[in-house]
Amino acid sequence: MIRRAKPTDFLAVAALDRDAWSENREATFIPDGEHAWRLWCEHGIVVLQEDGDRVLGAALAFPTLSGTFCLHKIFVDRSCRGGGVGTQLMEQILAAIDEQAVDCFLTVDPQNEAAIRLYESFGFTERVYVNGYYRESEDRFVLTRLKQKG
């Protein structure tokens, strides 16, 4: 079942985030803690996939000051990858963003070709390369999906 996350879901989502982040090329730190997830679950758009009490995947988007939305995170438990959970999460979070009738952007490691293909298949067609986006050694593509007409 996929549903909108509640503020009380933040601990389970943060735990999965820590585990998923450990696979990054630069995984020596955890970028977000429980405090951030508490706020995101209440004030952003967070959808999650669950099986009973276990969170299997989540996606997070939030509004920016420019009026666009940032699709900040999408991640799936290792044991559930390849089963369509990520695709379902993308469909749900983009549907929620489309209700706002705004553009949406995300960042992705330029070497993560599978993720780039997935994002492009969902309409993220504008691409800007940013050298040193996080740190000197961490470049990113900023991909943008233009507002969808209803």
N, C-alpha and C positions, 0 to 999 in steps of 0.2 A: 504494500500500500504506500502510495506517495501522498504526503500531506504537507501543509505549511507547518513549519516549526513553531513551537511555543517558547516563551522565555525559559521555561523549565527544561527544555531540551538542550540547553547550551553545554552542559558538562559532557554529555554523550557525544555531541558533535565535536567539541574541542578535543576529546580523547581520540576520535577517529582522525581528526585533522593532524594531530601530532604524529600519529602512526603513518598517515599518508605522506606527510612532509618529510619523513625520514628517508624517503627514496629520492629526494632531490639531489642534484649534483652539489648543491651548497646546503647541506642539511645539518650544519653545526649549530644551528639555533632554531628556536621555535618562534615564528613571527607573531603569532597571536595566542593569547592566553584565554582562560575561561572568562575573564572580565570582558574581553572584546566580544566573545560569542554571546554572552548574556545580553549585551546591548544590541548586537546584530539580530538575534532571534526576536527581540521586541520591536526594534525600530527599522530593520531592513526587511528584505524579502529572503527568507530562508525556507527552502523546501528540502524534505528529507525522505529517504526510503527506509522503511523499517520492517523488521520481521519480529513480531512480538515486541519485546522491550529493547531489542538490539537495533541500533542505527547502522544501516548498511552503506549509506551514501548521503551526501548533502550538497546543496548548491546555495551560494549566497550572492545577492546583489543588493546594492544600496544606491540611493540618489546622490548626485554630486552637486556642488554649488553651480556648475554650469548648466544644470537642468538635464543632463544625461544620467544614465544609470551605469554603474560599474559592476560587471559580472566578476566578482572578486575571487570566488573559489567554486570549484566543483571537484569532488573527490569521492571515490568508492572504495570500500573495504577490499583488500587484496583477494579475499575468497570469493568475491562476487563480480570481479571484473570479467568483461567479455560476455556478460549475460544480458546486456541491454539496460542496466540500471543507469549508467551515465547518460545514455540517450534519453531515457524517460525523465531524468532530472533536468536535462537541458530543455526538453519540450515544456515541462511545467514551469521552470523559472522564466523562460522566454515568453510564455503565455502571460505570466504575471507582469512582466515588464511591458509587454505589448498593451496591456490594459492601461498603462500610464501614457501611451502614445509618445514615447521618447526614443532617441538614439541610445545605443548601449555599446560599451567598449569593454575590452578585457586585455590582459597582457599574457604573453606566453613565451616560454623559452624558444628561441629560434631553432634549436636542435630538436624540439619535440614535434616531429613531423606528424605523428598520429593525431595529436591534439589539434594541430593547425588544420589538418584535413577535416576533423570533426567540426571545429568552429566554422570553417568555411562552408561546410555543408548546411549549417544553420544560418547562413547569410552574413557572416562576419567577413565582408569582402574588402573593406578598406584596410590597408596595412602600412604601418610606419615602423621603421627600425629605430630603436633607441639604444645607443651605445652606453653601457654602464648604468642601466636603469636602476638597479638596486645597489650594486657595488661596481667597482672597476671591472671585475671579471664576470658580471651578471648582466648581459644584454637581454633585451626583450623586444618582441614585436608587440605593438599596440594594434589590435584588430578592432574594427568598428562595424557594428550592424546598424544600419539606418532604420529610423522609425518605420514600423510596418503599418501599412494602410489597412484600416479595418473594414 
